[in-house]
Amino acid sequence: MRRFLLLALLCAACTKDRAAPDSTTPQIAEPRGPDPLLLRVPRGGGTGHVYLYPKLDSAVWTVDEIPPLDHVLAFDQDGGTIAYVDAKGFPGRLDLRETDVAKASKAKLTSLTSANGSDIYGINSKGEIVRLNPTGGDWHFKPPVPARSVFAQPNGELIVTANKGAQTLIWRVRPPDDVVLDSAVLPLSGRGVRTQIGDRMYFAVDSGLVGVKAKDLSPVGAVQLESRVRALAPTPSGDRLYIATVSDSGISIVDRYSGRVGMGVVLPAPPLDLRMDALGRYLLARFPKGDSAWVIAIGTNRLVGAVPTRWETDLPVITPDGRLALLVGNDVSFVDPEKLDVQSTVAGGAKDFWYFFAWDGFRPRAQGLDQPVTFPGDGVPDSLAASSTASTTPVSPTTPGGADTSAAAAPPAARPPSTGFTVSFAAMLTEDKAQQLASTIKVGANSAHVVTTNTAGSPIFRVVMGPFATKQEAESVGRASRREYWIYEGSP
C-alpha cells in the first residue's frame, strides 16, 4: 500500500512539472515569421493606422495626410514601403520606417505596376515606359511601338506589350538597360495576368487564352474556350488558372502542366470578376448583379455558398488567419469561409480602405543593435556597424592567473582624410559587359569607367564614376545619369 502511494505521489509530481516548468529554467524562444499587419486608411483620405492583426484596438503606426487610395501595387519587405495608386490615378509610396507619404509622379501614367513596392513603372502619354525610383534614379524606355501595358516581374525584368494591327507585340527588357532581350508576336489580345512567382504570362484573346514563359517569351500553348474571357485568376503557385467567361456560368480550370481545360464549379450565373486568396485557399466570384459574392473552396473545387458584400478593390478578401472579411453596409464583418457564419464585426469599418500584409519591421529592436562600437585606431563610435559589443572599453590580454598591469590605452589614431565620393552603377562578373555598360554612361564631362575588385577570391568589375569632392556633387551626377546608382565614400 505504501509503495502504491509513493508511486502515485511521484506521478503527480511529474505531472505538475510538465504543467508548470520551473521558471528558473532558461527558455528558448521559438523563431517566428513576419507579423500579420493591417493598414486602414479612410476612403476619403486622412490619417492611416497600422494594426498588429487581429488586434484592432491599438495602432502600432500612424501617419497623417494619406490621399484616398484606389489599390496597393506591392510592398517592399526590405525598405518598408507600400506602393499604391490613389483615387485620382497617381502613384505614391507609404514609408513605414520614416513615417512619410510621398507622391511618386506628378504626371498621369497608365498601366501602373510594381513588383517590389519600391520601383513603380507606368506608361506616359507618348507610350514610353517610365520607372519611378525613390532615390531619384528614374528611367525611360521607348519601345518600337507605343506601349499598351507593362508588367513588373519579381526578378526585376519587365514584360511590355503593344498592339499593332491584328497583333499584340511583346518585349522583355531589364532596367536600367534599354535593350530588348526577347520579343514575341501574339494574336490581338486584351487583359493580361502574370503568375505570382512570375514565371508565366497569360493574355485573353478571342474565345481563349495564350500564354508565354516570362524567361524567354516562348509560347506555352493556347487555351480554347466557348466564349470571351471576362476574368482570370491564377493560384499563388501558378499550377492552375481559374477562368470566367461572359456567357458560361461554369468556372474553367487550366492545368499548367498538362494544358488541359476542366470544369471546376458551376455557378448560378456567369460571375463578373474573380479574386484569389493570397494563400490559395479560396476563390471569390463576384455576382453579376447585386452586392454579393460566391465562395469556392480551392482544395475541393466546391461551391461553399454566397455571402452579401460590396465588391471593392480591397474587400472582400481572405484574411491571414483564414477568415473572410466582407463589406456589409457601414461595417466590416469577419465570416468563417466554410460555415459562412459571422464571427465578429468592426462597426464603421467599411469607411476605411483595408490592406493586409506581413512584416517584422515593427518589432522591438534587440538591445545590442543600438550599442555603439569602437574599432582599433578609431575613437569615434560607429552607430552603423553590423555588430556591437557590450563594452566599448578595450581590454588588454592578461596572463592566466595574473593581474592586469597594462597601462592605459593609447589615444586613437587620427582618421585618414576622405578620398571623395564615388557613384556606383553596377557590379558584374564579366569585364566585357561592364565595359559595355560603362561606355553608355556619360554625364557632362564625366564618363563611367570600370574598377576591378575581389570578393571572396573572385574578380568583380564595378561600373563607377568619380570620385567627387562632395556627396552632394556625387548625388547630382547620379541623378543626372537617369540610372540606378549608389554612393560610396572613397573607392568602391
BELWO-V142058 format. One record per pair of residues at least 4 apart in sequence whose ideal C-beta (glycine too) atoms are under 8 Angstrom apart, sorted by sequence separation. I is the first residue (numbers start at 0). J is the second residue. If there is no record, write none. Layout:
# BELWO-V142058
I|J ; I|J
This chain:
# BELWO-V142058
0|4 ; 1|5 ; 2|6 ; 3|7 ; 4|8 ; 5|9 ; 6|10 ; 7|11 ; 8|12 ; 9|13 ; 10|14 ; 11|15 ; 12|16 ; 13|17 ; 14|18 ; 15|19 ; 16|20 ; 20|24 ; 40|44 ; 41|45 ; 50|54 ; 75|79 ; 84|88 ; 85|89 ; 94|98 ; 104|108 ; 113|117 ; 114|118 ; 122|126 ; 123|127 ; 132|136 ; 142|146 ; 152|156 ; 162|166 ; 163|167 ; 172|176 ; 193|197 ; 194|198 ; 203|207 ; 204|208 ; 212|216 ; 224|228 ; 233|237 ; 234|238 ; 243|247 ; 247|251 ; 254|258 ; 266|270 ; 275|279 ; 276|280 ; 286|290 ; 296|300 ; 317|321 ; 318|322 ; 327|331 ; 335|339 ; 344|348 ; 364|368 ; 366|370 ; 373|377 ; 377|381 ; 390|394 ; 397|401 ; 429|433 ; 430|434 ; 431|435 ; 432|436 ; 433|437 ; 434|438 ; 435|439 ; 436|440 ; 441|445 ; 453|457 ; 468|472 ; 469|473 ; 470|474 ; 471|475 ; 472|476 ; 473|477 ; 474|478 ; 475|479 ; 476|480 ; 480|484 ; 487|491 ; 16|21 ; 40|45 ; 41|46 ; 50|55 ; 75|80 ; 84|89 ; 85|90 ; 94|99 ; 113|118 ; 122|127 ; 132|137 ; 152|157 ; 162|167 ; 163|168 ; 172|177 ; 173|178 ; 194|199 ; 203|208 ; 204|209 ; 211|216 ; 212|217 ; 234|239 ; 253|258 ; 254|259 ; 276|281 ; 286|291 ; 295|300 ; 296|301 ; 309|314 ; 310|315 ; 317|322 ; 318|323 ; 326|331 ; 327|332 ; 334|339 ; 335|340 ; 348|353 ; 364|369 ; 373|378 ; 397|402 ; 427|432 ; 441|446 ; 453|458 ; 454|459 ; 467|472 ; 477|482 ; 40|46 ; 41|47 ; 74|80 ; 75|81 ; 84|90 ; 85|91 ; 93|99 ; 94|100 ; 113|119 ; 122|128 ; 123|129 ; 130|136 ; 131|137 ; 132|138 ; 151|157 ; 152|158 ; 161|167 ; 162|168 ; 172|178 ; 193|199 ; 194|200 ; 202|208 ; 211|217 ; 212|218 ; 233|239 ; 234|240 ; 253|259 ; 276|282 ; 286|292 ; 295|301 ; 308|314 ; 317|323 ; 318|324 ; 325|331 ; 334|340 ; 373|379 ; 397|403 ; 427|433 ; 440|446 ; 441|447 ; 452|458 ; 453|459 ; 467|473 ; 40|47 ; 50|57 ; 74|81 ; 75|82 ; 83|90 ; 84|91 ; 93|100 ; 94|101 ; 112|119 ; 113|120 ; 121|128 ; 122|129 ; 130|137 ; 150|157 ; 160|167 ; 161|168 ; 172|179 ; 173|180 ; 193|200 ; 201|208 ; 202|209 ; 211|218 ; 212|219 ; 233|240 ; 234|241 ; 243|250 ; 244|251 ; 253|260 ; 254|261 ; 275|282 ; 276|283 ; 285|292 ; 286|293 ; 295|302 ; 296|303 ; 308|315 ; 316|323 ; 317|324 ; 324|331 ; 325|332 ; 334|341 ; 335|342 ; 373|380 ; 374|381 ; 440|447 ; 451|458 ; 452|459 ; 466|473 ; 477|484 ; 39|47 ; 40|48 ; 50|58 ; 51|59 ; 73|81 ; 74|82 ; 82|90 ; 83|91 ; 92|100 ; 111|119 ; 112|120 ; 120|128 ; 121|129 ; 129|137 ; 130|138 ; 149|157 ; 150|158 ; 160|168 ; 171|179 ; 172|180 ; 192|200 ; 193|201 ; 201|209 ; 202|210 ; 210|218 ; 211|219 ; 232|240 ; 233|241 ; 242|250 ; 243|251 ; 252|260 ; 274|282 ; 275|283 ; 284|292 ; 294|302 ; 295|303 ; 315|323 ; 316|324 ; 324|332 ; 325|333 ; 333|341 ; 334|342 ; 372|380 ; 373|381 ; 395|403 ; 397|405 ; 425|433 ; 451|459 ; 465|473 ; 38|47 ; 39|48 ; 49|58 ; 50|59 ; 73|82 ; 82|91 ; 83|92 ; 91|100 ; 92|101 ; 111|120 ; 112|121 ; 120|129 ; 129|138 ; 130|139 ; 149|158 ; 150|159 ; 160|169 ; 170|179 ; 171|180 ; 191|200 ; 192|201 ; 201|210 ; 209|218 ; 210|219 ; 231|240 ; 232|241 ; 241|250 ; 242|251 ; 251|260 ; 252|261 ; 273|282 ; 274|283 ; 283|292 ; 284|293 ; 293|302 ; 294|303 ; 306|315 ; 315|324 ; 324|333 ; 325|334 ; 332|341 ; 333|342 ; 371|380 ; 372|381 ; 427|436 ; 437|446 ; 438|447 ; 451|460 ; 452|461 ; 467|476 ; 477|486 ; 38|48 ; 39|49 ; 48|58 ; 49|59 ; 71|81 ; 72|82 ; 82|92 ; 83|93 ; 91|101 ; 110|120 ; 111|121 ; 120|130 ; 121|131 ; 129|139 ; 149|159 ; 150|160 ; 159|169 ; 160|170 ; 170|180 ; 171|181 ; 191|201 ; 200|210 ; 210|220 ; 231|241 ; 241|251 ; 242|252 ; 251|261 ; 252|262 ; 273|283 ; 274|284 ; 283|293 ; 293|303 ; 294|304 ; 314|324 ; 315|325 ; 323|333 ; 324|334 ; 333|343 ; 371|381 ; 395|405 ; 437|447 ; 450|460 ; 451|461 ; 38|49 ; 39|50 ; 49|60 ; 71|82 ; 72|83 ; 81|92 ; 91|102 ; 92|103 ; 110|121 ; 119|130 ; 120|131 ; 128|139 ; 148|159 ; 149|160 ; 158|169 ; 159|170 ; 170|181 ; 171|182 ; 191|202 ; 199|210 ; 200|211 ; 210|221 ; 231|242 ; 241|252 ; 242|253 ; 251|262 ; 252|263 ; 273|284 ; 274|285 ; 283|294 ; 284|295 ; 293|304 ; 294|305 ; 314|325 ; 315|326 ; 322|333 ; 323|334 ; 332|343 ; 333|344 ; 371|382 ; 380|391 ; 425|436 ; 436|447 ; 437|448 ; 449|460 ; 450|461 ; 465|476 ; 37|49 ; 48|60 ; 49|61 ; 71|83 ; 72|84 ; 80|92 ; 81|93 ; 90|102 ; 91|103 ; 109|121 ; 110|122 ; 118|130 ; 119|131 ; 127|139 ; 128|140 ; 148|160 ; 158|170 ; 159|171 ; 170|182 ; 190|202 ; 191|203 ; 199|211 ; 209|221 ; 210|222 ; 230|242 ; 231|243 ; 240|252 ; 250|262 ; 251|263 ; 272|284 ; 273|285 ; 282|294 ; 283|295 ; 293|305 ; 294|306 ; 314|326 ; 322|334 ; 323|335 ; 332|344 ; 333|345 ; 372|384 ; 424|436 ; 437|449 ; 449|461 ; 464|476 ; 474|486 ; 36|49 ; 37|50 ; 48|61 ; 70|83 ; 71|84 ; 80|93 ; 89|102 ; 90|103 ; 108|121 ; 109|122 ; 118|131 ; 127|140 ; 128|141 ; 146|159 ; 147|160 ; 158|171 ; 159|172 ; 169|182 ; 189|202 ; 190|203 ; 199|212 ; 200|213 ; 208|221 ; 209|222 ; 230|243 ; 239|252 ; 240|253 ; 249|262 ; 250|263 ; 272|285 ; 281|294 ; 282|295 ; 292|305 ; 322|335 ; 323|336 ; 331|344 ; 332|345 ; 369|382 ; 395|408 ; 424|437 ; 449|462 ; 450|463 ; 473|486 ; 36|50 ; 47|61 ; 69|83 ; 70|84 ; 80|94 ; 81|95 ; 89|103 ; 90|104 ; 108|122 ; 118|132 ; 127|141 ; 128|142 ; 146|160 ; 147|161 ; 157|171 ; 168|182 ; 169|183 ; 188|202 ; 189|203 ; 198|212 ; 199|213 ; 207|221 ; 208|222 ; 228|242 ; 229|243 ; 239|253 ; 249|263 ; 250|264 ; 270|284 ; 271|285 ; 281|295 ; 291|305 ; 292|306 ; 322|336 ; 330|344 ; 331|345 ; 372|386 ; 448|462 ; 449|463 ; 36|51 ; 37|52 ; 46|61 ; 47|62 ; 68|83 ; 69|84 ; 79|94 ; 80|95 ; 89|104 ; 104|119 ; 108|123 ; 117|132 ; 126|141 ; 127|142 ; 146|161 ; 147|162 ; 156|171 ; 157|172 ; 168|183 ; 169|184 ; 188|203 ; 189|204 ; 198|213 ; 207|222 ; 228|243 ; 229|244 ; 239|254 ; 240|255 ; 249|264 ; 250|265 ; 270|285 ; 271|286 ; 281|296 ; 282|297 ; 291|306 ; 311|326 ; 318|333 ; 321|336 ; 330|345 ; 372|387 ; 393|408 ; 434|449 ; 447|462 ; 448|463 ; 35|51 ; 36|52 ; 46|62 ; 68|84 ; 69|85 ; 78|94 ; 79|95 ; 80|96 ; 89|105 ; 103|119 ; 117|133 ; 125|141 ; 126|142 ; 145|161 ; 156|172 ; 157|173 ; 168|184 ; 169|185 ; 188|204 ; 197|213 ; 198|214 ; 207|223 ; 208|224 ; 228|244 ; 229|245 ; 238|254 ; 239|255 ; 249|265 ; 250|266 ; 270|286 ; 271|287 ; 280|296 ; 281|297 ; 291|307 ; 292|308 ; 310|326 ; 330|346 ; 371|387 ; 372|388 ; 424|440 ; 433|449 ; 447|463 ; 448|464 ; 464|480 ; 470|486 ; 34|51 ; 35|52 ; 46|63 ; 68|85 ; 69|86 ; 79|96 ; 85|102 ; 104|121 ; 106|123 ; 107|124 ; 140|157 ; 142|159 ; 144|161 ; 156|173 ; 157|174 ; 167|184 ; 168|185 ; 185|202 ; 187|204 ; 204|221 ; 206|223 ; 207|224 ; 227|244 ; 228|245 ; 238|255 ; 248|265 ; 249|266 ; 270|287 ; 280|297 ; 290|307 ; 291|308 ; 306|323 ; 308|325 ; 309|326 ; 314|331 ; 327|344 ; 329|346 ; 330|347 ; 331|348 ; 370|387 ; 447|464 ; 35|53 ; 37|55 ; 45|63 ; 46|64 ; 47|65 ; 67|85 ; 68|86 ; 72|90 ; 78|96 ; 89|107 ; 90|108 ; 106|124 ; 126|144 ; 127|145 ; 128|146 ; 143|161 ; 144|162 ; 155|173 ; 166|184 ; 167|185 ; 186|204 ; 187|205 ; 206|224 ; 224|242 ; 226|244 ; 227|245 ; 237|255 ; 238|256 ; 248|266 ; 266|284 ; 268|286 ; 269|287 ; 279|297 ; 280|298 ; 290|308 ; 292|310 ; 307|325 ; 308|326 ; 309|327 ; 329|347 ; 330|348 ; 331|349 ; 369|387 ; 370|388 ; 373|391 ; 375|393 ; 446|464 ; 470|488 ; 45|64 ; 46|65 ; 66|85 ; 67|86 ; 69|88 ; 88|107 ; 126|145 ; 127|146 ; 140|159 ; 142|161 ; 144|163 ; 155|174 ; 166|185 ; 167|186 ; 185|204 ; 186|205 ; 206|225 ; 225|244 ; 226|245 ; 227|246 ; 248|267 ; 268|287 ; 286|305 ; 290|309 ; 306|325 ; 308|327 ; 317|336 ; 329|348 ; 330|349 ; 368|387 ; 370|389 ; 372|391 ; 430|449 ; 445|464 ; 44|64 ; 45|65 ; 66|86 ; 67|87 ; 125|145 ; 126|146 ; 147|167 ; 166|186 ; 167|187 ; 193|213 ; 199|219 ; 206|226 ; 208|228 ; 222|242 ; 224|244 ; 226|246 ; 248|268 ; 250|270 ; 290|310 ; 307|327 ; 322|342 ; 329|349 ; 367|387 ; 371|391 ; 373|393 ; 445|465 ; 44|65 ; 66|87 ; 82|103 ; 90|111 ; 108|129 ; 126|147 ; 128|149 ; 165|186 ; 166|187 ; 167|188 ; 188|209 ; 206|227 ; 207|228 ; 225|246 ; 226|247 ; 248|269 ; 276|297 ; 328|349 ; 329|350 ; 370|391 ; 430|451 ; 44|66 ; 165|187 ; 205|227 ; 225|247 ; 241|263 ; 247|269 ; 281|303 ; 327|349 ; 331|353 ; 367|389 ; 440|462 ; 442|464 ; 36|59 ; 44|67 ; 66|89 ; 88|111 ; 164|187 ; 186|209 ; 208|231 ; 224|247 ; 246|269 ; 250|273 ; 270|293 ; 292|315 ; 326|349 ; 424|447 ; 466|489 ; 43|67 ; 92|116 ; 122|146 ; 144|168 ; 156|180 ; 185|209 ; 203|227 ; 245|269 ; 440|464 ; 466|490 ; 40|65 ; 42|67 ; 66|91 ; 92|117 ; 104|129 ; 122|147 ; 143|168 ; 162|187 ; 203|228 ; 244|269 ; 285|310 ; 437|462 ; 41|67 ; 42|68 ; 122|148 ; 185|211 ; 243|269 ; 434|460 ; 436|462 ; 40|67 ; 84|111 ; 92|119 ; 104|131 ; 122|149 ; 143|170 ; 224|251 ; 243|270 ; 266|293 ; 433|460 ; 40|68 ; 65|93 ; 103|131 ; 121|149 ; 142|170 ; 160|188 ; 183|211 ; 203|231 ; 306|334 ; 430|458 ; 432|460 ; 433|461 ; 463|491 ; 90|119 ; 120|149 ; 128|157 ; 243|272 ; 294|323 ; 324|353 ; 428|457 ; 433|462 ; 103|133 ; 201|231 ; 243|273 ; 428|458 ; 430|460 ; 461|491 ; 62|93 ; 82|113 ; 90|121 ; 120|151 ; 128|159 ; 160|191 ; 169|200 ; 222|253 ; 264|295 ; 428|459 ; 429|460 ; 445|476 ; 101|133 ; 140|172 ; 201|233 ; 208|240 ; 241|273 ; 250|282 ; 263|295 ; 283|315 ; 378|410 ; 379|411 ; 427|459 ; 428|460 ; 118|151 ; 183|216 ; 283|316 ; 292|325 ; 303|336 ; 306|339 ; 378|411 ; 426|459 ; 427|460 ; 443|476 ; 66|100 ; 82|116 ; 140|174 ; 181|215 ; 182|216 ; 183|217 ; 208|242 ; 241|275 ; 250|284 ; 283|317 ; 303|337 ; 377|411 ; 426|460 ; 427|461 ; 442|476 ; 60|95 ; 65|100 ; 81|116 ; 82|117 ; 126|161 ; 158|193 ; 167|202 ; 181|216 ; 183|218 ; 304|339 ; 376|411 ; 377|412 ; 379|414 ; 426|461 ; 427|462 ; 62|98 ; 64|100 ; 66|102 ; 80|116 ; 110|146 ; 115|151 ; 138|174 ; 141|177 ; 143|179 ; 219|255 ; 222|258 ; 224|260 ; 264|300 ; 266|302 ; 281|317 ; 290|326 ; 303|339 ; 319|355 ; 376|412 ; 425|461 ; 426|462 ; 443|479 ; 61|98 ; 62|99 ; 80|117 ; 82|119 ; 110|147 ; 112|149 ; 114|151 ; 120|157 ; 138|175 ; 140|177 ; 142|179 ; 223|260 ; 263|300 ; 264|301 ; 265|302 ; 280|317 ; 316|353 ; 318|355 ; 377|414 ; 425|462 ; 442|479 ; 60|98 ; 62|100 ; 78|116 ; 110|148 ; 112|150 ; 113|151 ; 114|152 ; 115|153 ; 190|228 ; 195|233 ; 199|237 ; 220|258 ; 222|260 ; 264|302 ; 272|310 ; 319|357 ; 373|411 ; 423|461 ; 424|462 ; 442|480 ; 72|111 ; 78|117 ; 110|149 ; 112|151 ; 114|153 ; 136|175 ; 189|228 ; 192|231 ; 194|233 ; 196|235 ; 198|237 ; 201|240 ; 219|258 ; 271|310 ; 278|317 ; 313|352 ; 314|353 ; 316|355 ; 423|462 ; 424|463 ; 452|491 ; 72|112 ; 73|113 ; 75|115 ; 76|116 ; 192|232 ; 193|233 ; 195|235 ; 196|236 ; 229|269 ; 230|270 ; 235|275 ; 276|316 ; 277|317 ; 296|336 ; 309|349 ; 313|353 ; 423|463 ; 424|464 ; 440|480 ; 450|490 ; 72|113 ; 73|114 ; 75|116 ; 90|131 ; 92|133 ; 114|155 ; 150|191 ; 152|193 ; 190|231 ; 192|233 ; 195|236 ; 196|237 ; 229|270 ; 230|271 ; 232|273 ; 234|275 ; 241|282 ; 243|284 ; 274|315 ; 276|317 ; 280|321 ; 296|337 ; 313|354 ; 422|463 ; 450|491 ; 44|86 ; 73|115 ; 74|116 ; 75|117 ; 158|200 ; 160|202 ; 169|211 ; 171|213 ; 194|236 ; 195|237 ; 229|271 ; 230|272 ; 231|273 ; 232|274 ; 233|275 ; 235|277 ; 274|316 ; 281|323 ; 294|336 ; 421|463 ; 422|464 ; 440|482 ; 33|76 ; 38|81 ; 73|116 ; 148|191 ; 150|193 ; 153|196 ; 154|197 ; 194|237 ; 229|272 ; 230|273 ; 232|275 ; 235|278 ; 236|279 ; 421|464 ; 422|465 ; 72|116 ; 128|172 ; 130|174 ; 153|197 ; 171|215 ; 235|279 ; 421|465 ; 130|175 ; 152|197 ; 171|216 ; 208|253 ; 234|279 ; 250|295 ; 294|339 ; 420|465 ; 421|466 ; 422|467 ; 47|93 ; 49|95 ; 419|465 ; 420|466 ; 421|467 ; 72|119 ; 169|216 ; 419|466 ; 420|467 ; 252|300 ; 418|466 ; 419|467 ; 420|468 ; 419|468 ; 420|469 ; 150|200 ; 232|282 ; 420|470 ; 422|473 ; 420|472 ; 421|473 ; 80|133 ; 420|473 ; 419|473 ; 422|476 ; 38|93 ; 78|133 ; 158|213 ; 281|336 ; 422|477 ; 118|174 ; 199|255 ; 280|336 ; 424|480 ; 156|213 ; 158|216 ; 422|480 ; 424|482 ; 424|483 ; 424|484 ; 152|213 ; 423|484 ; 422|484 ; 423|485 ; 234|297 ; 422|485 ; 423|486 ; 422|486 ; 423|487 ; 421|486 ; 420|486 ; 421|487 ; 420|487 ; 421|488 ; 420|488 ; 421|489 ; 423|491 ; 419|488 ; 420|489 ; 421|490 ; 418|488 ; 419|489 ; 421|491 ; 417|488 ; 418|489 ; 417|489 ; 418|490 ; 73|151 ; 277|355 ; 114|197 ; 70|312 ; 71|313 ; 69|312 ; 70|313 ; 176|436 ; 95|358 ; 96|360 ; 53|318 ; 95|360 ; 52|318 ; 95|361 ; 52|319 ; 53|320 ; 52|320 ; 81|354 ; 81|356 ; 79|358 ; 79|360 ; 74|356 ; 76|358 ; 71|354 ; 35|319 ; 68|352 ; 74|358 ; 35|320 ; 67|352 ; 68|354 ; 55|345 ; 60|361 ; 59|361 ; 52|355 ; 175|481 ; 175|482 ; 42|350 ; 175|483 ; 39|348 ; 41|350 ; 42|351 ; 174|483 ; 41|351 ; 42|352 ; 51|361 ; 40|351 ; 41|352 ; 39|351 ; 40|352 ; 49|361 ; 39|352 ; 38|352 ; 39|353 ; 38|353 ; 39|354 ; 37|353 ; 38|354 ; 37|354 ; 38|355 ; 37|355 ; 38|356 ; 36|355 ; 35|355 ; 36|356 ; 36|357 ; 35|357 ; 36|358 ; 34|357 ; 33|357 ; 34|358 ; 32|357 ; 33|358 ; 34|359 ; 36|361 ; 33|359 ; 32|359 ; 34|361 ; 34|362 ; 136|477 ; 135|477 ; 136|478 ; 139|481 ; 135|478 ; 138|481 ; 136|480 ; 137|481 ; 138|482 ; 136|481 ; 138|483 ; 136|482 ; 136|483 ; 136|484 ; 134|483 ; 134|484 ; 132|483
